[in-house]
Structures are given as structure tokens and as C-alpha cells.
Amino acid sequence: MSKNILTIEEIDDILNSFSILPKNINEPTYLELCKYPKRRFEEICSRLLQFYFDPKKEHGLGDLLISSLMDKINKKDQNFNYNNIKIDSEENAEGKRIDLLITSNEFAIGIENKITAKLYNPLEKYKKTIDSFNENAFKVVLSLRKITNKEEVNKIKENNFINLTYSEYFSQIKTKIGEYLNKSNFKYLTYLTDFIQTLENMEGYMILNEKLSNYFFDNYEKINELKEMYEVYKNGIHEEQKSRLTEILENIKSETRGGRWGLYDKEVLCLFYNEKDDDDIGIVAYYDVTRENACGIFDIYLTSWDTKGWMKYEDKIKNDYKNKIKYLEKDNNRVYLFVDKIEDNDYEQIISKLKYYYEYCKKIKKK
């Protein structure tokens, strides 16, 4: 089957649609930077919740998390005293473990935490254990995404569990948090915000904003085709530049009969002057593409691979190229000074200019 080729109009449509989208991307959270192990992330979440569920802990958020949870799961809208609660992780349930068990004089809440794994747990054993702590018992499967598997849904209903998603729970926390901010510990408030953002990123499958994510999903076939066409275009440019650079390399070696000249990364021509293995000053040159020509502009830079080495010649170079100082760049330990460009791939002028700057480097090194 022949493959459709995008027309210029279709490409314009893709690019124009993309150009008006918001480009904000969520920064990585602290938990994401920690590269938490996926198989243990549910345990990490449970331990964080255990800390924030306890009104007496150092977070200063009081009963925010426990009352927000009760708001979502308690259909009778009762008022509870949260001062005498106890939170246990990995509570034994006939040889199995409940992720979180919250108990008080007035209620018991059992939570099975589901981030990525399927609901394979023995909810019937959990139910029996949770109900044994208080007749006013609530049983929750707290999941990253809504559970829709028929077998798992039936299992939840049969054992009187409620499926609550993190997004539903976090929404309630955000609704109430304003009442708690003045007493909160800023450090632990930041950790909570990071925890919430981490799970929201996971829920959205990616760190892109919703409009951008939807755009890529809706247009991925056309975008992939555009990428393939662009790669063909880019590879053609690289091959043309590499061919011309190889020619230049052979010629300049013959013209100068000294120094060390070579190709770097197959697309950038790196030209080094070398004297007694002292590579502290030299030349870098490469092609820039133009609309008409893959080798439309040839740029030449004086450069150093060591800032300290550059300092030996800086005053002299600045004096000789004072009208070019605005093009001086220092990047980590490299220094670049743009000195010349040749347009339209004028081969003779390129060789002549490279020879000139080679002699210039040679001259200032001898001084």
C-alpha cells in the first residue's frame, strides 16, 4: 500500500494549529526526581498519607486530609471528632495486609491503595477485619484512575467498598485547604503539594498540559509523517555538508601543511592548530543551511578548548577584532569568537579565509 504524502497545506495546518497551543510543561516533582521504584510507589503513597492523615503530626494541617476523605465517602454527613484517631499501615487481615487502617472511637476506615497494580487483593478478608474495629466502618479502594474492569467493580461492590480516585480526593482537599493554611507548616505543605502534583502527572499519562496532550494524541499520525519527511530533509543536508567539508579538509591540510585538522560529528568542521600538543587556540568552522542551499553560509570562529588558554591571547585578539567582540561567547570551558562568514559556498574564498586564520593563530602563538 502506497503511503500518503502530506501536502504543503496539510503541513501548514499542523504547524499553525500547534503554534497557538499553550506550551507550558509541568516541572518534575521532587518525587519524580527521586526516581521512586514503581513496584514500591503504592507503599510510598501510603506512608505519606499515613503522616498527613494524623491531625497531631508536624504538618500543621490538622484534620484536613482525614476530614476531606470523610467528606467524599460518608454519605450520612456526620460530624466526627478527629483528635483520637490512630493510623496503621500494613494492618494484618487474616495473613494479608491492608494498606492503611484509620480507627477512632467513632469510626474505622480501611484503605486499599491502587496506583498501577490491578485489584487482586482479598477484599473479603479486609472487610471482615475493618468491620471488626467499629460498626461505623468505611472501606475504600483509593485508585489513580477510576476502576472500570467488570470483575474488579463487582468485587468492590460485593464487599461494600467504595472506589474513590485520587483526583476526586485531591479536589476536595483543594476546596478546603484555604481554611488550614494559616496554621500549616510550610515545609510539609510543600511536600504535600509535590505529592499531589506527582499523582496528577501520573493520572494525565504525561507532563504536558491537557490541550497539548490532546493535540499530539489527535494528530500523531500526521506528526509522525511530518517527522519522517523532515528527517529525510535533514539527512540530505547533512550528507551534502559532510561531502563539502571533506573536500575542504583535504584542501586546507595541503595548503597549510601543519596543525591538526579534522571533522567532528560528521557535520561540523573542527580545525585545530597544534604546536607541541598545546591545543589552547584554534579554529572552528561549519556550514549553515539557507533556503536555497544546504551549504549556504560558512561560519568561522576563533576558539579555545580551555578558558585559561584563551586568557593568554585574549587582549591581542580583542584588539585585533574589536568590532567582533559582541560575538564573543563563553560556554562552560569553551570560548568562541565569531570572525567571518562566506556566503554561497564560495569554495576558493573559504580555503583562503581558513588559511588566513590558521596563520593568524600560528602568529599569535609564537608571540
N, C-alpha and C positions, 0 to 999 in steps of 0.2 A: 504493500500500500504506500503510495507516494505521500510524503509529508507536506502539509500546508506551509507555505512561507508567509510570514507576516508582511503585510503591506506597510508602506511608509505611514499611511493614515492610521493603521492599527497601532503602530509603534508610537505615533504622536499621542494617540488616545491613552495608551498605557502611561506614558510619561506625564501627560497633563493631569491625569487622574491622581497619580502619585504625588505630584508637586503640591497639591492643595491639602494633602493629609497632614495631621499633626505628627511630628517626628519624635516626640518625646518618648524615651525608653527608660523604664524603671532602673534605677541604680541597683547593683547587687546588695542584698541584705547581709547583715553580719552572719546569720545562719548559713546563707548560701556561700559566703566566703570561707566558712569553716569546712565546707565540703563534707557535710554530715553524711554518714553511711545510710543509704536508702533503707536497708533492712532494719535499721535501728531508729529511724526517724520517728516512728509512732511512739517509741519509748521516750524519745527526747521531748516530743509534744506533750506526752502525759506528765512528765516531770515538771515541765513549765506550767502546765495547767494546775498541777498539784500545789505549786508555790502560790500562784495567783488566786486560786480558789480560797485560800486561807485568809480570812479578814485580818488576822493578827500578824501577818508577815510584814517584812520591811518595805514592801512595795508602796504602802500608804494608800492603796486604792480601796481599802476596806472590803465591803461585800460586793463590789462592782461585778466581778466575774460570776460569783455564785448567784447573785440576785438576777443578773441578765440571763443566766442559764434557766433559772426557775421561771422567769417571765415567758420563756419560749416553750417550756414543757409542762407547766402546771395550768391545766385548763380551768381549775376551780378558783384561781386568782386569790389564793390565801396569803396572808401575811405571816412571815416566819422570823424567828429570832436567829440570826446567823452567828451569834457570839460563841456558841458552844459546839461548833461543828468540828469534825475530825475527818481528815482526808488520808486515805491509804492507797498506795499503788500496789498492783500485783496481789490483790486480795485472793486468798485461796477459795476456790469453789469446787469442792469435790475433786481435788487434784489438778484443776485448771486454774487460770489466773484471770481475774477481772482487772482491766487496765486501771480504773480508778473507782474507788468506793468512798462516797461522801456520806457521813452519818451525823445525826444530831438527835436531840430529844424528840424532835417533831417530824423528822423525815429521814429517808435514805435515798441516795441517788447512785446508781451503778452506771458507769460509762465504759462502753467498748469503743476504742479509738480506731478509726479506719482511715488511713491516708492513701495507701496504694494497694494494700492486700485485699483479697476477697473476704467475704464474711463467712469463714469456715468454722467460727467459734461455736462451742456448745451453749447456745443462749438459754436452753432449758436449765442447765446447771447454774448459770449466772442468775437466772430469775429466782430460783429456789433460794440461793444464798442472799441475794439482795432483799427479798421479801422477808427473810428471817430477822433482819435488823429493825424493821419498823413496818407497821401495817400501812403507813403512808409512804409507799415506795415508788420511785420513778426509775425507769430503765431506759437508757439512751444508747443508740448507736450514733456516735458523732463522726461524720464522714466528710471527706473533702468534697465529694460530689454526691448528688442525690442517688441513692441506691435504686436501680430500676430492674435488676435481674429478678425475674419472677420467683425463682426459688428462694432467693435471699429476702425478697419482700414478704413472702409468705412466712418465712422463718421469723422475721421481726414481728409480724402481727400475731402469730401463734403464741409467742412468749411475752406479749404485752410490752414490747419495746417501742420506742419512738425513734424514727430516723430524723436527726437534726444535722443539717450541713453547717460547716464552718462559716460559710458566707452568711447564713441566716443568723447564726450565733454572733458573729462579729458585728453584723448590722445593729443588733440590739445593744451590744457594748458601746458602739459609737454613738448611739442615740442617748445613752445615759452618762457617758464619761465626763461630760461637762460639769456634772454635779460633784465630781470627785477630784478634779484637777487641783484645787487649792490645797489639798492635804497630801497629794501624791508625792512620792519620791521620784525626782526627775530621772535618775539613772534607770530605775526599774520601769518607769513609764516608757522610756526609750526602748528598752528590751522588749516590752510588750508590743509596742508599735512595730518593731522589727519582726517579731514572731508573726503578727497578723499579716504584714506585707509579704513575708515568705510564703505563707499558705495561700494568700491571694494570687501570688505569682504562679504557684503550682496549679491552682484551680484554673487559671487562664491559659495553661499549657505553655506560655512563653512570657517574656518580659516586655513584649510590645504592647502599646496601648490598643484598645479594642478596635478602633477604626482601622488602624494599620494592620492589625492581625487579620481582620475580616477581608481587607483588600488583598493581602497575599493569598489567603485561602481561596477567594473567588477568582483570582487571576493567575494562579500558579502555573497553569499550562502555558499561557501566553508569555509569562515572565521567564519560564524556563527556555522557551523557544527564543526569546529575545537574548537571553544569556548565551545560548549556543551560537547565535548569529554574531553576537559581539565577540565571543572567543575566537571565532574564525577571523573576524576583522583584526582583532588584537594580535593574533598569532602571525597573520600576514605581515603586519607592521614590524613585529619583532624579527621575523626572518629577513625582511628587506634591510632593516637597520643592521642586523648581525652581519649580513653579506658585505655591506658598505664598510662597516667598522673593521672587518677582517682585511679588506683591501687597504684601508688607511694604516692599519697596524703594520702590515708588511712594508709599506712605503716609508713610513716615518722611521722605522728601525733602520732601513737602508740609508735614509737621509742623515740621521744623527750619529749612527754607529756608536752608541753609548747609552747609558742609562738602562732602565728596565721598563719595558712597555708590555702591556698585556690587556686582555679582555676580562672584564669582571661581570659575572652573572649573565653573560651572553648578549646583553643589550646595552650595557654601559661600558664605554671605553675608559679604562683607568690607565693613565700614563704616568709612570713614576721616574723621577730622576734619582739615581742611586750612586753614591760615592762612599766606598768603604762601609757598605751596609748601613749607611746612615740615611734612613727614609724620612727625614723630618720636613722636607719640602718637595712639592711636585705638582703634577697637572692631572686634572680630571676633565674629561670631555665626553659629551654624549649627544645623541640626536633627540630633538623634539619633533613630534609629528605636527603637521599643519593640515588644513582641509585638503590641500592639493597634493601633498607629498609626504610619504612616510618618513622621509629624511629632510624635512623642510627647513629645520634650523639646527645648526651645530653650535652648542654652547661650550665655552671653555672656562675653566676655573683654575686659579692657583689654590693649592690646598696643602694641609698638613695633617698627618695622622697622629700628631701629638701636639697638644697646645703649647707645651714647654718648648718644643722645637720651633713652632711658629714664632714665639716671642723673640727668637734670635734675629728674625728678619722683618718683624712687624713694622718697625719705624721706617725702614728702607722701602718696603712695599707700599705702605700708606703714602709715603712721599711721592713715589713713582706713579701711584694710581689713586691720587687723592680725589679725583672725580668719580671713583668707583666705590668709595668707602661705604656708601649707603647700601651696597650689595654684599657687605661682609657679614657672614653668618658663622656663629659658633654653636656646634651641636655636640653635646657631651664632650668628647675629647678630640673632635674633629673641627677643623676650621676651613671655610670655603670663602673665596673671594671671586665673584664673577668678573671676568675681564674682557670677554669678547664673544661675539656670535657671528656666524657666517650663514647667510640665507641661501635658499635654492640649491643646496648641496653643491656649492662651487668647490669642486674637488681640489684644484690647484691652490686655491686660497686657504682651504683647510690645512693642507700639508704645510704651506708657508707659515701660517699662524702657529701651528703646533711647534714647528721648528724654532720660530722666534721665541716662544715662551719657554721652550726647552733651554735655549741658550741663555735666556734671562735667569732661569733658576740656577743654571750652571755658574753664571757670573756672580750672583749674589752669594752663593755658597762658598765660592773661592775667597770672597772678601771676608 
